[in-house]
Amino acid sequence: RVYPESRVLTAGEIKAPRATAAALALPAVSRVIRIRRLRSLAGKPAIVETILLPAARFARLTDAPIPNNLYQLYATRFGARIARAEERLKAVALSAADAGALGAKPGTPALLIDRVAFDLDGRAVEHRRLHAQVAQRGSQRQAGHAATDDRDRKQVLPAIGRHPAFRRQAEPHQVLPETLLERGQASRPRMRWVHVDGSSRSSEAWSAAS
């Protein structure tokens, strides 16, 4: 079994983006900690992610090295145990920054996972946006072409089952889905997975081959 590797690209404190303030139920003037990191499988870049956390609740988080398993850090250092998460999936085209981190061309079709994680008290703890490059069959898409129409969705979304970063574990009760790549130690959370067509389903934790 291949376990993921993490490399922090940037980490610091910023004013909460509007979408993050809404997702975490924060006042518009709030500060958040932003961590941007690259997740790799067997040395190959798989996902680039941006993690946003309330700065007041996770004060001084970046003072120490950031571990691979953030959910364990949240629980042990800040008393925030993740109980459930909601994700929205959307077919997109990689930006220049995300493409550079993944070693791909700008405009390459990818899957965006917009995720909000909640603690045991039902409070939103983390807003995470993950971009995963998804290999396509057939000809290469032109750079700059957004993979958002029906044809692109039919190509990109079925790749969830083929891409190693989106494989469901046989025993979900053993999985803590910090990301779709992460295995952890806490009790099983539940997740709602919302597709681009608006349909959704709740399931046990999702993870990658990690």
C-alpha positions in Angstrom: 0.0 0.0 0.0 1.4 3.4 -0.9 1.2 6.2 1.7 1.0 9.8 0.7 3.8 12.4 1.2 3.1 16.0 2.0 5.2 19.1 1.2 4.2 22.5 2.5 4.5 25.1 -0.2 3.4 28.1 1.9 1.9 28.8 5.3 0.8 32.0 7.0 -2.1 34.2 8.2 -4.4 36.2 5.9 -7.8 37.9 5.9 -10.5 35.3 5.5 -11.7 35.0 1.8 -15.4 35.6 1.5 -16.1 31.9 0.7 -14.1 30.7 3.6 -15.7 33.2 6.0 -19.1 31.9 4.9 -18.1 28.2 5.1 -16.7 28.6 8.6 -19.4 31.0 9.9 -16.8 33.7 10.6 -17.2 37.5 10.7 -16.0 39.1 7.4 -13.0 40.7 9.1 -11.7 37.4 10.6 -8.2 36.1 10.1 -7.4 32.6 8.9 -4.4 30.4 8.7 -3.7 29.3 5.1 -1.6 26.3 4.4 -0.9 25.3 0.8 0.7 22.0 0.3 1.4 19.3 -2.3 0.4 15.7 -1.8 2.3 13.0 -3.7 1.9 9.2 -4.2 5.0 7.2 -4.8 6.9 10.4 -5.5 4.4 11.6 -8.1 2.4 14.8 -7.4 -1.3 13.9 -7.0 -3.1 16.8 -5.3 -2.4 20.4 -4.5 -4.5 21.7 -1.6 -5.2 24.9 0.2 -6.3 24.6 3.9 -7.9 27.5 5.7 -8.4 27.5 9.5 -9.8 30.1 12.0 -6.7 31.9 13.3 -8.3 32.5 16.7 -8.9 28.7 17.3 -5.6 27.5 15.8 -3.3 30.2 17.2 0.4 29.6 16.6 -0.2 26.4 14.5 2.5 27.3 12.1 5.1 27.9 14.8 6.0 24.2 14.6 6.6 21.9 11.6 3.3 21.0 10.0 2.8 17.2 10.1 1.3 15.0 7.4 -1.8 14.2 9.4 -3.4 17.5 10.2 -6.5 16.1 11.8 -4.5 14.3 14.4 -2.8 17.7 15.1 -6.1 19.4 15.4 -7.3 16.8 18.0 -4.2 16.5 20.1 -3.0 20.1 20.2 -6.2 22.1 19.8 -8.9 19.8 21.0 -10.8 19.8 17.7 -11.8 16.3 16.7 -13.3 16.0 13.3 -16.7 14.2 13.2 -17.9 14.8 9.7 -17.2 16.6 6.4 -19.0 17.8 3.4 -17.5 17.9 -0.1 -18.5 19.4 -3.4 -16.9 18.1 -6.5 -16.5 20.1 -9.7 -14.7 19.6 -13.0 -12.3 22.5 -13.6 -9.2 23.5 -15.5 -5.9 23.9 -13.5 -4.7 27.4 -12.9 -1.1 28.2 -13.7 -0.1 28.0 -10.0 -1.8 24.7 -9.4 -0.5 23.3 -12.7 3.0 24.3 -11.8 2.8 22.5 -8.5 1.5 19.3 -10.1 3.9 19.4 -13.0 1.1 19.9 -15.6 0.1 22.4 -18.2 -2.2 25.3 -17.3 -5.8 24.4 -18.3 -5.3 20.7 -17.8 -8.6 19.1 -16.7 -8.8 18.5 -13.0 -11.2 17.7 -10.2 -11.9 20.4 -7.6 -12.9 19.2 -4.1 -14.3 21.9 -1.9 -14.5 20.5 1.6 -15.7 21.8 5.0 -14.9 19.7 8.1 -17.0 19.9 11.3 -16.0 19.0 14.9 -18.1 16.9 17.4 -20.1 20.0 18.3 -21.1 20.6 14.7 -18.9 23.7 14.3 -17.1 24.2 11.0 -13.4 23.8 11.7 -11.6 23.7 8.4 -12.2 24.8 4.8 -10.1 22.9 2.3 -9.9 23.2 -1.5 -8.1 20.4 -3.4 -7.2 20.2 -7.0 -6.4 16.8 -8.5 -5.2 16.3 -12.0 -7.2 13.6 -13.7 -5.9 11.8 -16.8 -8.1 11.8 -19.8 -8.5 9.3 -22.6 -8.2 10.6 -26.2 -6.5 13.8 -27.3 -5.0 16.3 -24.9 -7.3 19.2 -24.0 -6.1 22.7 -25.1 -4.5 24.8 -22.3 -6.9 27.3 -20.9 -10.0 25.3 -21.8 -12.1 24.9 -18.6 -13.4 21.4 -18.1 -16.9 22.4 -17.0 -19.3 21.4 -19.8 -21.2 18.2 -20.0 -18.7 16.4 -22.2 -15.8 17.3 -19.8 -17.8 16.2 -16.8 -18.5 12.8 -18.4 -14.7 12.4 -18.9 -13.4 13.8 -15.6 -15.9 12.6 -13.0 -15.8 8.9 -13.9 -12.1 9.0 -13.3 -12.7 9.2 -9.6 -12.9 5.5 -9.5 -9.7 5.1 -11.6 -7.5 7.7 -10.0 -5.5 6.4 -7.0 -6.3 9.5 -5.1 -10.0 8.7 -5.1 -10.2 5.0 -4.3 -12.6 4.0 -1.6 -11.2 1.9 1.1 -12.7 -1.6 1.8 -12.9 -0.9 5.5 -14.0 2.7 5.9 -14.2 2.5 9.7 -10.4 2.4 9.7 -10.1 5.6 7.7 -9.9 9.2 8.9 -10.4 11.2 5.7 -8.3 14.2 6.4 -7.9 14.4 2.7 -8.9 11.8 0.1 -5.3 10.7 0.6 -5.2 10.5 4.4 -5.4 7.6 6.8 -5.7 8.4 10.5 -6.5 7.3 14.0 -9.8 8.8 15.1 -13.3 7.3 15.1 -15.1 7.3 11.7 -16.5 10.5 10.5 -19.3 10.7 8.0 -19.1 12.6 4.7 -21.6 14.1 2.3 -20.4 14.1 -1.3 -22.1 16.6 -3.6 -21.6 16.1 -7.3 -21.5 19.0 -9.9 -25.1 18.1 -10.9 -26.3 18.9 -7.4 -27.0 15.4 -6.3 -25.5 14.2 -3.1 -25.0 11.2 -0.9 -23.8 10.5 2.5 -21.2 7.8 3.0 -18.6 6.5 5.4 -15.2 8.1 5.1 -13.6 8.3 1.7 -9.8 7.9 1.3 -7.2 7.2 -1.2 -4.9 4.3 -1.5 -2.6 5.6 1.3 
